[in-house]
């Protein structure tokens, strides 16, 4: 079965024998058997006469569903006519959270492309790796973030089209849109066609690309929102996660638009701006990370947040203290959840009727989970072990059968998290099962930070670990062996930190640096990170 002219994504999907088992028995996950997901998320609101309803807002702009529909259609024409997009081509989007990014996202799918949304903090080296791995031919980039993409050198990237996210001037993309029709015939994607590729946090060497179908996008809209949020068209969503994270994509675009609600987008969402938006725009549903909930709690008394009815936390484990402090300050219960790029969105969470403070929750409708040991045997209650999940979505790594076999065992997705299940069936987070550092909601691979540090001319060896921190959950901590053993100093540590932030995403930089004469190693030379931890 041919899906696109450019079949790169489908040619590199894992063999069906390596994919997880899927659970589609419930009727809500069987209703969409064909078509492009944009028809359910966007186009149907126009057909149903809701085009004038508010869709996207910022502190400066306000778009209706019709505005988004027409701009997306015009950009789809630009892709086909001016940029020469062929169906199945991958299109990178580099932008902060703004309405034009959302319009580009829908336009790519309308034109038959595959979206690869990225985070604003990524640097040219990381972007080049993404472009090369996914063989990306086209990119949309906010002018404010153009400097790093201009440094990308890849034989695959043919066209970079820039736009003004703040809408201050006519940019290249806006100029091309001017004479384009405001209607467009969507590419006839199949329900099982790849719609987006999400990169996991590791973007050095050979990163992991997770593929998701049009049906995956629609099915998650029937899962977590109905389980925990009960959205209506009157709801106004906001939050801090970038749309380059699938957590942000779901919470700030897919879920509100599936239910005809609206979203308030903030390009640089500080706790103060989140609280200001909630107060001034009567936000009802907010997605952010535990770190932000902790800071917001200390400031909430200065704002009117009476409109807020649902608070969602994900990206890292939610400490019980944060939950308790927020509840005491506001009377609202934070809904904790765990998801993964491989699974597209949240698969274990609570809702207000079944919440047990401190626990992550129960498998949401459409998923099931269990705790297993190293051999795959299911463990008894209250025994920590590996979290295994299966449901309406699952891991589909492109071009990585080795990693696919690690993530999927006997039909189950193995998330890399250590959990335990109590006597009531609730799942409790214990720890990460690998060397991933989760800081302020960002997943940071220790080996990735090490690979950057090792390019510094003063550094001979290094090892990176995560250390617990009350404010951020974890901090990136680097143990460094210098070429010149007599050179360690606080000034050098600060210089290394500044250097790191210039060449890699700043959120990955080591906030703690220790200089040491040697690193603990096994007889075979492997660094013993557990001793550093």
C-alpha positions in Angstrom: 0.0 0.0 0.0 1.5 3.3 -1.1 0.9 6.3 1.2 3.0 9.1 -0.4 5.2 9.9 -3.3 8.1 10.1 -0.9 7.9 6.9 1.1 10.9 7.5 3.3 8.9 7.3 6.6 6.9 4.2 5.7 10.0 2.4 4.3 11.8 2.9 7.6 9.0 1.9 10.0 9.8 -1.1 12.1 8.5 -4.4 10.9 5.0 -5.3 12.3 6.6 -8.1 14.2 8.7 -5.6 16.2 5.8 -3.2 16.9 3.7 -3.4 20.1 0.3 -4.8 20.4 -2.5 -2.2 20.0 -5.8 -1.9 21.8 -8.5 -0.5 19.5 -11.5 -2.5 20.8 -13.5 0.5 22.3 -15.8 2.2 19.8 -14.4 5.7 20.3 -11.1 4.4 18.9 -12.8 2.9 15.8 -14.8 5.8 14.5 -12.2 7.4 12.2 -11.1 4.8 9.6 -10.0 7.1 6.8 -8.9 10.6 6.0 -6.5 13.4 7.0 -6.6 14.3 10.7 -6.9 18.0 9.9 -10.5 17.4 8.8 -11.5 16.5 12.3 -9.3 19.0 14.1 -9.8 22.1 12.0 -11.9 21.8 8.8 -15.1 20.4 10.4 -15.5 23.5 12.6 -15.9 25.6 9.5 -18.3 23.1 7.9 -20.3 23.1 11.2 -20.7 26.9 11.2 -18.3 27.6 14.0 -15.7 29.4 11.9 -16.1 32.7 13.9 -15.4 31.0 17.3 -12.1 32.1 18.9 -9.3 29.5 18.2 -5.9 31.0 19.1 -5.0 34.0 21.2 -1.8 35.7 22.4 -1.3 38.9 24.4 -1.3 40.6 21.0 -3.4 38.6 18.5 -6.7 36.8 18.3 -7.5 34.3 15.5 -10.8 32.6 14.8 -11.1 29.1 13.5 -11.7 30.6 10.1 -8.5 32.7 10.4 -6.5 29.5 11.1 -8.3 27.6 8.4 -7.6 30.2 5.7 -4.0 30.8 6.7 -3.3 27.1 6.8 -4.8 26.7 3.3 -2.7 29.5 1.9 0.5 28.0 3.4 -0.4 24.6 2.0 -0.6 26.3 -1.4 2.8 27.9 -0.8 4.2 24.4 0.1 2.9 22.9 -3.1 3.3 25.8 -5.6 6.3 27.8 -4.4 8.3 25.3 -2.4 7.7 22.1 -4.5 6.6 19.9 -1.6 5.9 16.3 -2.6 3.6 14.2 -0.5 5.6 12.4 2.3 8.4 15.0 2.4 9.4 15.9 6.0 9.0 19.5 7.0 10.8 20.9 10.0 9.1 23.7 12.0 11.3 25.9 14.1 9.3 28.3 16.2 8.2 29.4 19.6 4.5 28.8 20.5 2.6 31.2 18.3 -0.3 31.1 15.9 1.8 31.0 12.7 3.5 27.9 14.0 0.1 26.2 14.4 -0.9 27.4 10.9 2.3 25.9 9.5 1.7 22.6 11.4 -1.8 22.2 9.8 -0.6 23.3 6.4 2.1 20.6 6.3 -0.5 17.9 6.9 -3.0 19.5 4.5 -0.4 19.4 1.7 0.5 15.8 2.5 3.8 16.4 4.3 5.0 15.0 7.5 5.6 17.4 10.4 8.8 17.5 12.4 8.3 20.2 15.0 11.4 21.2 17.1 12.1 23.1 20.2 13.2 26.8 20.0 16.3 26.2 22.2 18.0 23.7 19.8 21.2 24.8 18.1 22.5 24.3 14.6 24.4 21.1 15.4 21.3 19.5 16.8 19.1 20.8 14.0 21.6 19.4 11.4 21.4 16.0 13.1 17.6 16.1 12.9 17.6 17.2 9.3 20.0 14.5 8.3 18.3 11.6 10.2 14.8 12.4 8.9 16.1 13.5 5.5 14.1 16.8 5.9 13.7 18.7 2.6 11.8 21.8 3.8 11.6 24.0 6.9 9.5 26.8 8.3 11.4 29.1 10.7 10.3 32.1 12.8 12.6 35.0 11.9 13.5 35.4 15.6 15.1 31.9 15.5 16.7 32.1 12.1 20.3 32.4 13.2 20.8 28.8 14.1 18.9 27.3 11.1 21.0 29.5 8.8 24.0 27.6 10.0 22.6 24.2 9.2 24.5 22.5 6.4 22.8 19.4 4.9 22.4 17.9 1.4 18.8 17.1 2.3 17.5 20.6 3.2 16.4 22.3 0.0 14.0 25.1 1.2 13.9 27.2 4.3 10.9 29.6 4.4 10.9 32.2 7.2 8.0 34.0 8.8 7.4 36.7 11.4 5.8 35.0 14.4 5.1 38.3 16.1 3.5 39.6 12.9 5.5 42.8 12.8 6.2 42.8 9.1 5.7 41.0 5.8 8.2 38.2 5.7 8.9 35.7 3.0 6.1 33.3 3.9 3.5 36.1 4.3 4.5 37.6 1.0 4.1 34.2 -0.7 0.7 33.7 1.0 -0.8 37.0 -0.3 -2.0 35.8 -3.7 -2.9 32.3 -2.6 -6.5 31.0 -2.4 -8.0 30.6 1.1 -9.4 27.2 0.2 -7.4 24.0 -0.4 -8.1 20.4 -1.2 -6.4 18.4 1.5 -4.1 15.5 0.6 -6.0 12.3 1.0 -3.9 10.8 3.7 -4.8 7.4 4.9 -5.7 6.8 8.6 -2.5 4.7 8.9 -0.2 7.3 7.1 2.6 8.8 9.1 1.7 12.4 10.1 4.5 13.4 12.4 7.9 12.5 13.5 8.9 13.3 17.1 12.6 13.2 18.1 13.5 11.9 21.5 15.8 14.0 23.6 19.0 12.4 22.3 20.1 14.4 19.2 23.7 13.6 18.9 25.1 10.6 17.0 22.0 8.7 15.8 18.9 10.0 17.6 15.6 8.1 17.8 12.7 9.2 15.6 9.2 8.2 16.7 6.6 8.1 14.0 2.9 8.6 14.6 -0.1 8.2 12.3 -3.1 10.4 11.6 -5.2 7.9 13.6 -2.8 8.2 16.6 -3.4 12.0 16.6 -7.1 11.6 16.7 -7.3 8.7 19.1 -5.3 10.5 21.8 -7.9 13.2 21.6 -10.5 10.6 22.6 -8.3 9.3 25.5 -6.8 11.7 28.0 -9.2 14.7 27.5 -12.3 12.6 28.1 -10.6 10.8 31.0 -9.4 13.8 32.9 -10.5 17.1 31.4 -14.1 16.9 30.0 -13.5 19.8 27.6 -16.2 22.0 26.2 -16.1 24.6 23.4 -16.1 27.2 26.3 -12.7 26.1 27.6 -9.6 28.1 27.2 -6.3 26.2 27.3 -2.8 27.5 28.1 0.5 26.1 29.2 4.3 26.2 29.1 5.4 23.1 27.1 6.8 23.9 23.6 4.7 22.6 20.7 7.9 20.7 19.7 7.1 18.4 22.7 4.2 16.0 22.0 3.0 17.0 25.6 2.7 20.6 24.4 1.2 19.6 21.0 -1.6 17.6 22.6 -2.3 20.0 25.4 -2.2 23.2 23.5 -3.3 22.3 19.9 -4.8 18.9 19.5 -7.1 18.6 22.5 -8.6 22.1 22.5 -9.2 22.1 18.7 -10.7 18.6 18.7 -13.3 19.9 21.1 -13.8 23.3 19.5 -12.2 25.1 22.4 -9.5 27.8 22.2 -5.9 28.1 23.2 -3.8 31.0 24.7 -0.2 30.7 23.4 2.7 32.3 25.2 6.1 32.4 23.4 8.2 32.6 26.6 5.8 31.3 29.3 7.2 32.3 32.6 5.2 31.6 35.8 4.2 35.3 36.0 3.0 35.3 32.4 1.0 32.1 32.9 -0.7 33.7 35.9 -1.3 37.0 34.0 -2.9 35.1 31.2 -5.1 33.0 33.5 -6.3 36.2 35.2 -6.8 38.4 32.2 -8.1 35.8 29.7 -10.1 33.6 32.1 -8.1 30.5 31.3 -9.8 27.3 32.4 -7.2 24.5 31.7 -3.4 24.8 32.2 -0.6 22.4 31.3 2.8 22.9 32.8 5.6 21.0 34.6 6.0 20.4 38.4 8.8 23.0 38.6 6.4 25.7 37.3 3.6 24.6 39.6 6.0 25.0 42.5 6.9 28.6 41.5 3.3 29.5 40.6 2.1 28.4 44.0 4.3 31.0 45.7 2.8 33.8 43.5 -0.8 32.7 43.1 -2.1 34.9 45.9 -1.4 38.0 43.9 -3.7 36.9 41.0 -7.3 36.0 40.3 -7.3 32.5 39.0 -11.0 31.8 39.8 -11.6 30.7 36.1 -9.1 27.8 36.3 -10.8 24.4 36.6 -8.2 21.9 35.5 -4.4 21.8 36.2 -2.2 19.2 34.5 1.3 18.3 35.3 3.7 16.1 33.3 7.2 16.0 32.0 8.6 14.7 35.3 7.3 13.2 38.5 5.0 15.5 40.5 6.3 15.7 44.1 3.6 15.3 46.7 4.6 18.5 48.5 4.0 20.5 45.3 0.5 18.9 45.0 -0.3 19.6 48.6 0.9 23.2 48.5 -1.1 24.0 45.4 -4.2 22.4 46.8 -3.9 24.3 50.1 -3.4 27.6 48.2 -6.1 27.2 45.6 -8.4 24.2 46.4 -7.5 22.8 43.0 -6.1 19.3 42.5 -3.2 19.0 40.0 -3.7 16.1 37.6 -0.4 14.2 37.4 0.4 12.2 34.3 3.1 10.3 32.6 3.6 10.1 28.8 6.4 9.5 26.4 7.3 10.7 22.9 7.1 7.1 21.8 3.5 6.9 23.1 2.6 10.4 21.8 0.9 11.6 25.0 -0.2 10.7 28.5 -1.1 7.1 29.3 -1.3 6.9 33.1 -3.0 9.7 35.0 -5.6 10.7 37.6 -8.8 12.6 37.4 -10.6 14.5 40.1 -12.8 11.5 41.0 -10.1 8.9 41.4 -7.1 10.9 42.6 -4.7 9.5 45.2 -2.2 12.3 46.1 1.4 11.3 45.4 0.5 8.6 42.9 0.8 9.1 39.2 -2.6 7.4 38.8 -4.3 4.7 36.8 -4.0 3.6 33.1 -6.3 5.9 31.2 -9.1 4.7 28.9 -7.4 3.1 25.9 -4.3 1.8 27.8 -3.2 -0.9 30.2 0.0 -1.3 32.2 1.9 -3.7 34.4 5.1 -3.8 36.4 7.7 -6.4 35.3 11.2 -7.6 36.3 14.3 -7.8 34.1 13.0 -11.1 32.6 9.5 -9.7 31.8 7.7 -11.5 34.6 4.9 -9.5 36.2 5.7 -8.4 39.8 3.5 -8.4 42.8 2.0 -5.2 44.2 4.3 -2.7 45.9 7.4 -4.2 44.2 9.4 -1.7 42.1 10.0 -2.8 38.5 10.0 -1.7 34.9 6.8 0.0 33.7 5.3 -1.8 30.7 2.4 -0.2 28.7 0.2 -0.9 25.7 -2.8 0.7 24.2 -4.0 2.9 21.3 -0.5 4.2 20.6 2.9 2.7 20.7 6.5 2.9 19.8 7.4 3.1 16.1 11.1 4.0 15.8 12.2 4.9 12.3 15.3 3.1 11.0 16.3 1.8 14.5 15.4 -2.0 14.8 18.0 -2.3 17.6 16.3 0.4 19.7 12.8 -0.9 18.7 13.7 -4.3 20.2 14.8 -2.6 23.4 11.6 -0.5 23.7 9.1 -3.2 22.8 9.1 -6.5 24.5 6.5 -9.2 23.8 4.0 -6.6 22.5 4.5 -4.2 25.5 6.2 -0.7 25.4 8.9 -0.5 28.1 9.2 3.1 29.0 12.5 3.1 30.9 10.7 4.2 34.1 10.7 2.3 37.4 7.3 2.3 39.0 5.4 0.2 41.6 1.7 -0.6 41.7 -0.2 -0.5 45.0 -3.0 -2.8 46.2 -5.6 -0.5 44.6 -4.0 -0.6 41.2 -2.5 2.9 41.4 1.0 3.4 39.8 3.7 5.3 41.8 6.8 6.7 40.2 10.1 5.4 41.7 12.9 6.5 39.4 14.2 6.6 35.9 15.7 3.3 34.8 18.5 4.9 32.7 20.8 7.9 32.8 18.2 10.3 31.6 18.1 13.5 33.6 14.7 15.2 33.9 15.2 18.9 34.9 12.3 21.4 34.8 10.4 19.1 32.5 13.2 18.7 30.0 14.6 15.2 29.2 18.4 15.5 29.1 20.5 12.5 28.1 23.7 12.4 30.2 25.7 11.0 27.3 24.6 13.9 25.1 25.9 16.5 27.6 29.1 14.5 27.8 29.6 14.4 24.1 29.4 18.2 24.0 31.7 18.7 26.9 34.3 16.5 25.4 34.7 18.9 22.5 36.1 21.6 24.8 39.9 21.9 24.4 40.5 21.9 28.2 38.5 18.8 29.0 40.1 15.3 28.9 37.3 13.2 30.3 33.9 13.8 31.9 30.9 12.1 33.3 27.4 13.6 33.7 24.8 12.6 36.3 21.6 14.0 37.6 21.4 15.2 41.2 18.2 15.8 43.1 17.0 19.5 43.4 14.0 20.9 45.2 13.3 23.6 42.5 14.0 21.7 39.3 13.6 18.1 40.2 17.1 17.3 39.0 20.2 19.3 38.1 22.8 18.4 35.4 26.1 17.7 37.2 29.4 17.2 35.4 32.5 15.6 36.8 35.4 16.8 34.7 39.0 15.7 34.3 41.1 18.5 32.8 44.0 18.1 30.5 46.0 20.5 32.7 45.4 19.1 36.3 46.6 22.4 37.8 44.0 24.6 36.1 40.7 24.0 38.0 39.0 27.2 39.1 35.5 28.7 39.6 36.2 31.0 36.7 37.0 28.0 34.4 33.8 26.3 35.5 31.8 29.4 34.6 33.6 29.8 31.3 32.7 26.1 30.4 29.1 26.7 31.3 28.9 29.8 29.1 30.7 28.0 26.2 28.3 25.1 26.5 25.2 27.4 26.2 26.7 28.9 23.0 26.9 25.5 21.1 24.1 23.4 22.5 20.6 23.9 23.9 21.0 26.0 27.1 18.7 23.9 29.1 21.2 21.0 28.9 24.2 22.9 30.4 25.8 21.5 33.6 24.6 23.7 36.4 27.1 22.0 38.7 30.7 21.3 37.8 33.2 19.3 39.9 36.8 19.0 38.8 38.4 15.7 39.7 41.7 14.0 39.0 40.1 10.8 37.7 36.7 9.1 37.1 35.7 5.8 38.8 35.8 3.1 36.2 35.4 -0.7 35.8 38.4 -2.8 34.8 37.2 -2.6 31.2 37.2 1.2 31.3 33.5 1.8 31.7 32.7 4.9 33.8 30.8 3.9 37.0 28.2 6.7 37.1 26.4 5.1 40.1 29.5 6.0 42.2 29.3 9.6 41.1 25.5 9.7 41.9 
